[in-house]
């Protein structure tokens, strides 16, 4: 059985293919990653342009990730039925259209709609990438291409922070997305250099599976995104409806999980009947593969949470420019980029299980360190050191876990591996961003309310003039402007600003501690990863016994 393997092939005898198709594949990955990485950098500019709180901008990030995760399995089947090159080309056109809407969107609603369209396009691109690598390359070239795909994602993140930071500071947030219009057009034209294999008309699309998977993922994402707005338990005043007094947010999450289990049961039943499932369960049928999925979800969720939290604090709390965000995050992004490329050099020295455990330990220590050293200046050396250490752990884990999934599956299931990766990463990004926003705002509200209650200077009369039901992250200047429209004395304004400043920092620190706890939990699935180095990989028969054991 032919596999996508980091060790397959004999370089002395295999024919070498042109790298031009890989440019199209890598750029396809980069336009998606650049788009979603640019959103946190543009946070402050969008808040000012649209006049909305930062959590609304986070909804754009969640919408993108939610659509990718919900429909990426459908995208994989479309690639199999109609040919990966053909659907990749069509998706590039859709992506270009989404960036036109994004660049010229006059309202936050249209911005969110643009990200949803972008997510629908990416749902087709994501599984096509792995399939296109399998179709265009083999042996060591294929291994290099898989590594390049992971590096392209990291490189796009670095470029998004540099380009988005510079343009956002000196021109505005829109040109960064305008660049993607041109790049997606380049991807479209380069896609004609890809090998075009005919589709497989015999592949049937499981409509019931699509509905179950998409509904489950959308409900889970929506639920987490609105936990703070609608209520964690009891329905709040902003909830669109209530279920016997309960907030719909946790109900959405529970129903989504139930539908996810129903999807797996339906898929097993369909596969047993000899019908084409939406996701070939062979890609997750061993404990090692499931552990890789759990670990991948954990590390991507942590990355998304940190990528939202840091720009939120720098731009909204400190009121600094997008380029300041880029500078503060650059050590992290560069570390992820180089680690993603260099970690493969350690594959012949350490097993995936060892690298996985070490990676999560580094992430845990880095987040604990950040929680204790962070103050009001992200450029401090101890904070930058924490970000670098987290970047080493995160970059090594994402590349490792993708390779574990890829090398464990046969070539004909490459699209299913791509869709599984896309579903996991984007659901994790949606949940990580949503939870970070809800968690930080919830912690901020609790800290401010506690600070106000314990402060005799902030009288009930003054409190009645301020909306304490919709507390969110604001800069000190904006808070002072709001308080100047009340009867607050200068001393009361100064005291309110101090309470707000202390509460914001406390919320961030507690949030980082909670993230460190999640990173620590990731050590457990990492302990179930394969325990062999690539040079000592078991033969297919042994791997088959592992899958059935």
BARO-55550 format. One line per 4 residues: their letters; for each residue x, y, z of C-alpha. Coordinates in steps of 0.001 Angstrom, whole numbers, plus 500000, padded with zeros to 6 digits. Layout:
A	X:Y:Z | ...
% end
This chain:
XXXX	500000:500000:500000 | 501410:503389:498979 | 501633:505950:501765 | 502500:509590:502063
XXXX	505629:509034:504048 | 508482:511165:505251 | 510819:508276:504481 | 509331:506866:501322
XXXX	511180:506760:498047 | 514779:506332:496936 | 516334:509642:495960 | 518902:507992:493735
XXXX	516287:506551:491357 | 513106:508636:491641 | 512308:511257:488993 | 512280:514846:490173
XXXX	509274:517014:489413 | 509157:520777:488907 | 508590:522836:492049 | 506284:525288:490234
XXXX	503147:523316:491225 | 504332:523484:494842 | 504390:527276:494580 | 500674:527220:493765
XXXX	500002:524763:496617 | 502056:526768:499137 | 500437:530058:498099 | 497040:528396:498472
XXXX	497936:527669:502093 | 499433:531116:502609 | 496428:533147:501432 | 494234:531347:503959
XXXX	496712:531710:506799 | 497502:535345:505906 | 493800:536213:505973 | 493072:534777:509386
XXXX	496383:536022:510870 | 495665:539560:509616 | 492405:539816:511561 | 494000:540209:515031
XXXX	496459:542783:513622 | 493548:544749:512153 | 491592:544530:515425 | 492044:548144:516509
XXXX	491420:549543:513030 | 488227:547528:512600 | 486940:548526:516032 | 487393:552189:515051
XXXX	486031:551757:511506 | 482915:549832:512441 | 482332:551224:515946 | 481952:547768:517517
XXXX	483584:546015:520503 | 486588:543729:519866 | 484501:540616:520545 | 482481:541418:517397
XXXX	485680:541345:515347 | 486443:538000:516991 | 483135:536780:515542 | 484670:537298:512088
XXXX	487555:534998:513030 | 485109:532453:514448 | 482915:532641:511319 | 485868:531848:509065
XXXX	487081:528945:511171 | 483542:527655:511735 | 482774:527462:508003 | 486080:525750:507238
XXXX	485611:523189:509996 | 481964:522592:509114 | 482393:521992:505400 | 485989:520829:504915
XXXX	484905:517166:504797 | 482469:518066:502031 | 485355:519866:500305 | 487422:516666:500432
XXXX	484675:514687:498724 | 484253:517377:496075 | 487998:517137:495389 | 487738:513360:495041
XXXX	484640:513464:492830 | 485635:516301:490500 | 489440:516310:490787 | 491619:518177:493290
XXXX	493108:520598:490734 | 489703:521619:489370 | 488080:522327:492747 | 491248:524059:493981
XXXX	491052:526415:491005 | 487355:527144:491614 | 487959:527774:495305 | 490734:530266:494457
XXXX	488172:532320:492512 | 485720:532198:495456 | 488493:533240:497825 | 489345:536194:495584
XXXX	485690:537309:495646 | 485605:537060:499442 | 488644:539322:499716 | 487030:541916:497447
XXXX	484068:541991:499846 | 486413:542047:502848 | 488501:544924:501513 | 485524:547164:500764
XXXX	483105:546079:503526 | 481403:549162:505030 | 479993:547400:508118 | 481004:544723:510596
XXXX	478138:542541:509346 | 479539:542497:505808 | 483032:541880:507198 | 481719:538797:509018
XXXX	479901:537702:505831 | 483158:538097:503872 | 484971:535898:506373 | 482198:533313:506118
XXXX	482594:533228:502310 | 486343:533038:502777 | 485839:530092:505131 | 483621:528314:502606
XXXX	486392:528715:500002 | 489041:527477:502400 | 486885:524428:503199 | 487598:523294:499638
XXXX	491232:524455:499500 | 492367:522777:502744 | 491754:519119:501776 | 492871:519783:498203
XXXX	496360:520785:499348 | 497306:517365:500726 | 495716:515610:497735 | 497610:517864:495313
XXXX	500921:517106:497029 | 500176:513377:496753 | 499314:513769:493050 | 502282:515942:492084
XXXX	505145:514566:494209 | 506499:511317:495609 | 509318:510098:497817 | 511630:512710:499301
XXXX	510099:515468:497200 | 506760:514614:498766 | 508248:514747:502270 | 509805:518116:501461
XXXX	506481:519366:500095 | 504634:518322:503281 | 507208:520199:505376 | 506959:523218:503077
XXXX	503193:523262:503567 | 503636:523579:507326 | 506293:526260:506861 | 504027:528171:504439
XXXX	501393:528460:507148 | 503942:529828:509625 | 505498:532150:507023 | 502088:533598:506208
XXXX	501575:534371:509879 | 504875:536257:509999 | 504088:538187:506809 | 500581:539026:508033
XXXX	501961:540651:511163 | 504683:542554:509274 | 502609:543704:506295 | 499391:544154:508266
XXXX	501227:546058:510989 | 502950:548465:508604 | 499911:549064:506399 | 497548:549261:509371
XXXX	499696:551908:511051 | 500420:554156:508070 | 497497:553564:505668 | 494731:551453:507206
XXXX	493664:547860:507755 | 491989:547342:504357 | 495064:547225:502023 | 496381:544109:503795
XXXX	493302:542229:502596 | 493483:543931:499194 | 496857:542244:498669 | 495100:538886:498916
XXXX	492956:539780:495887 | 496107:539877:493747 | 497747:536831:495340 | 494642:534663:494966
XXXX	494578:535644:491274 | 498202:534458:491012 | 497198:531175:492670 | 494454:530749:490068
XXXX	496853:531147:487135 | 499570:528954:488696 | 496993:526238:489334 | 497070:525394:485629
XXXX	500595:524007:486212 | 499198:521363:488589 | 498756:517833:487326 | 495085:517461:486540
XXXX	493769:513993:487330 | 490196:513097:486407 | 487696:512946:489207 | 486043:509790:490467
XXXX	482335:510021:489602 | 481694:506906:491675 | 482410:508911:494855 | 479047:509699:496394
XXXX	478524:512676:498687 | 476899:511828:502005 | 474362:514642:502380 | 473149:513428:505789
XXXX	476740:513303:507011 | 477383:516827:505702 | 474335:518167:507564 | 475220:516367:510809
XXXX	478893:517425:510772 | 478268:521030:509699 | 475404:521542:512169 | 477444:520060:515026
XXXX	480464:522258:514343 | 478424:525431:513790 | 476472:524893:517026 | 479641:524246:519030
XXXX	481382:527298:517560 | 478339:529540:517987 | 477860:528334:521544 | 481411:529061:522636
XXXX	481430:532406:520806 | 478345:533618:522696 | 479004:532230:526165 | 479742:535662:527582
XXXX	477098:537534:525559 | 474191:535134:526133 | 475156:533793:529541 | 477279:530950:530864
XXXX	474351:529234:532568 | 471238:531345:532972 | 470135:533406:529979 | 471317:537014:530063
XXXX	469550:540091:528719 | 471370:539787:525370 | 470316:536175:524722 | 468034:535892:521644
XXXX	465850:533395:523534 | 466008:531135:526582 | 465183:527514:527258 | 463357:527427:530589
XXXX	465616:530250:531706 | 468811:528603:530440 | 471180:530407:528100 | 471155:528956:524572
XXXX	474991:529067:524428 | 475759:525984:526589 | 472726:524228:525083 | 474180:524791:521605
XXXX	477486:523280:522742 | 475840:520181:524236 | 473580:519641:521205 | 476590:520120:518915
XXXX	478555:517433:520776 | 475568:515058:520574 | 475261:515676:516829 | 479006:515064:516479
XXXX	478548:511635:518069 | 475549:511041:515794 | 477790:511860:512802 | 480336:509224:513859
XXXX	477587:506630:514373 | 476047:507459:510984 | 479469:507256:509305 | 480177:503820:510841
XXXX	476780:502613:509683 | 477246:503965:506158 | 480736:502507:505846 | 479550:499097:507106
XXXX	476863:499146:504407 | 479529:499627:501728 | 478610:503248:500968 | 481095:506114:500663
XXXX	481349:507928:504041 | 481927:511656:504354 | 485140:510883:506274 | 487033:507617:505903
XXXX	487278:506456:509515 | 490565:504675:508751 | 492329:508030:509295 | 491308:508025:512973
XXXX	490845:504338:513716 | 493975:503837:515830 | 494654:505257:519317 | 497769:507001:517983
XXXX	495825:508823:515272 | 493074:509876:517674 | 495719:511097:520117 | 497255:513178:517311
XXXX	493842:514741:516605 | 493242:515585:520285 | 496728:517040:520659 | 496383:519045:517429
XXXX	493071:520498:518624 | 494643:521491:521940 | 497725:523252:520547 | 495844:525108:517781
XXXX	493200:526297:520275 | 495985:527638:522500 | 497625:529388:519546 | 494305:531002:518557
XXXX	493643:532134:522134 | 497086:533726:522431 | 496874:535312:518975 | 493605:536993:520016
XXXX	494641:537937:523563 | 497899:539689:522736 | 496587:542071:520006 | 493519:542730:522170
XXXX	495719:543879:525006 | 498206:545857:522901 | 495768:547682:520594 | 492595:548028:522645
XXXX	493954:548246:526185 | 497206:550077:525549 | 495914:551948:522479 | 499067:551203:520504
XXXX	499392:550885:516729 | 499136:547721:514595 | 502872:547902:513925 | 503450:547778:517689
XXXX	501413:544567:517706 | 503530:543204:514859 | 506760:544020:516696 | 505514:542489:519939
XXXX	504377:539279:518242 | 507274:538981:515805 | 509503:536838:518083 | 506641:534382:518511
XXXX	505793:534180:514803 | 509419:533892:513697 | 510004:531166:516267 | 506977:529203:515005
XXXX	508179:529608:511419 | 511732:528380:511979 | 510706:525643:514426 | 508201:524278:511898
XXXX	511049:523946:509383 | 513771:522703:511723 | 511873:520234:513905 | 512099:517588:511144
XXXX	515844:517383:511843 | 515009:515821:515229 | 512721:513112:513858 | 515602:510617:513655
XXXX	516653:511327:517249 | 513354:511505:519147 | 510071:509656:518799 | 506812:511521:518084
XXXX	505721:510723:521642 | 508813:512371:523109 | 508580:515456:520876 | 504860:515762:521647
XXXX	505384:515649:525405 | 508327:518061:525298 | 506300:520436:523099 | 503363:520617:525494
XXXX	505694:520967:528490 | 507321:523970:526790 | 503885:525501:526054 | 502816:524995:529682
XXXX	505982:526530:531129 | 505821:529454:528689 | 502204:530312:529584 | 502906:530004:533314
XXXX	505924:532283:532871 | 503846:534833:530944 | 501126:534831:533598 | 503658:535876:536248
XXXX	505862:538309:534294 | 503362:540162:532089 | 502742:543771:533040 | 501585:546650:530886
XXXX	504357:546433:528299 | 504573:543461:525934 | 508008:544540:524716 | 509678:543609:528005
XXXX	512387:540962:527591 | 510824:538416:530014 | 507523:538564:528100 | 509257:538143:524746
XXXX	511169:535163:526166 | 507869:533530:527144 | 506470:534053:523660 | 509595:532524:522074
XXXX	509393:529421:524282 | 505692:529022:523475 | 506527:529405:519780 | 509080:526573:519968
XXXX	506519:524243:521537 | 503676:525275:519234 | 505689:525188:515997 | 507139:521757:516705
XXXX	503759:520304:517696 | 501765:521474:514670 | 504333:520098:512203 | 504810:516850:514145
XXXX	501097:516101:514531 | 500383:516783:510865 | 503182:514390:509905 | 501831:511707:512256
XXXX	498442:511877:510538 | 499903:512002:507025 | 502363:509114:507414 | 499730:506856:508999
XXXX	497328:506882:506048 | 497409:505486:502489 | 497765:507805:499515 | 494157:507349:498391
XXXX	493000:508770:501738 | 495124:511926:501411 | 491990:514040:500954 | 490468:512574:504120
XXXX	493655:513369:506043 | 493482:516933:504731 | 489827:517282:505708 | 490479:515838:509174
XXXX	493365:518256:509645 | 491241:521162:508399 | 488280:520271:510598 | 490450:519877:513683
XXXX	492550:523004:513191 | 489686:525308:512287 | 487258:524069:514928 | 490097:524525:517423
XXXX	490780:528039:516110 | 487080:528953:516382 | 486764:527528:519892 | 490106:528981:521026
XXXX	489262:532483:519804 | 485705:532342:521156 | 486755:531021:524536 | 489574:533583:524821
XXXX	487156:536426:524130 | 484439:535127:526477 | 486936:534172:529173 | 488829:537464:529214
XXXX	485677:539597:529115 | 484073:537438:531817 | 487160:537705:534038 | 487322:541440:533386
XXXX	483665:541903:534371 | 484135:539932:537576 | 487300:541837:538503 | 485761:545268:537803
XXXX	482549:544529:539685 | 484569:543238:542654 | 486832:546312:542525 | 483886:548699:542391
XXXX	482057:546980:545253 | 485151:547230:547465 | 485866:550866:546611 | 484006:553527:548617
XXXX	485061:556297:546203 | 482948:554790:543402 | 479546:555525:544893 | 476261:553794:543932
XXXX	475150:557106:542390 | 478121:557069:540014 | 477654:553363:539266 | 474065:554001:538214
XXXX	475326:556311:535452 | 477545:553622:533905 | 476385:550512:532021 | 477865:547699:534083
XXXX	475961:545018:532155 | 478140:545304:529037 | 481687:545593:530380 | 484343:545132:527703
XXXX	487993:545935:527065 | 488491:549671:526489 | 491504:551976:526661 | 491974:554360:529574
XXXX	491385:557346:527290 | 488036:555974:526150 | 487032:555201:529731 | 487970:558724:530835
XXXX	485909:560176:527995 | 482882:558131:529072 | 483240:559112:532726 | 483556:562798:531859
XXXX	479949:562641:530652 | 478852:561664:534170 | 478923:563524:537490 | 482212:561868:538472
XXXX	484806:564082:540123 | 488420:564045:538872 | 489365:561877:541861 | 486606:559387:541033
XXXX	487659:559281:537372 | 491256:558560:538385 | 490096:555830:540767 | 487858:554224:538122
XXXX	490751:554189:535639 | 492980:552540:538249 | 490360:549861:538981 | 489939:549215:535255
XXXX	493703:549006:534696 | 494188:546541:537552 | 491194:544456:536448 | 492432:544179:532859
XXXX	495843:542945:533929 | 494332:540493:536418 | 491966:539139:533758 | 494857:538603:531350
XXXX	496981:536836:533972 | 494193:534498:535063 | 493434:533808:531403 | 497065:532828:530800
XXXX	497007:530541:533852 | 493905:528790:532518 | 495602:528408:529123 | 498627:526887:530881
XXXX	496297:524354:532500 | 494909:523416:529072 | 498448:523034:527712 | 499257:520710:530606
XXXX	496253:518536:529698 | 497707:518226:526180 | 500581:516169:527607 | 498186:513227:528067
XXXX	497183:512707:524394 | 500821:513382:523448 | 501714:510357:525564 | 499670:508180:523177
XXXX	501538:509233:520014 | 503680:506658:518131 | 506802:505675:520048 | 509169:504967:517157
XXXX	511515:507128:515103 | 510976:507285:511300 | 514013:505094:510613 | 512492:502386:512769
XXXX	508884:502666:511578 | 507021:499346:511773 | 506028:497660:508557 | 502417:497894:507314
XXXX	501482:494611:508937 | 502657:495839:512317 | 500839:499145:511861 | 497701:497200:510934
XXXX	497960:495222:514163 | 498412:498476:516093 | 495269:499902:514497 | 493289:496803:515444
X	494844:496481:518886
% end
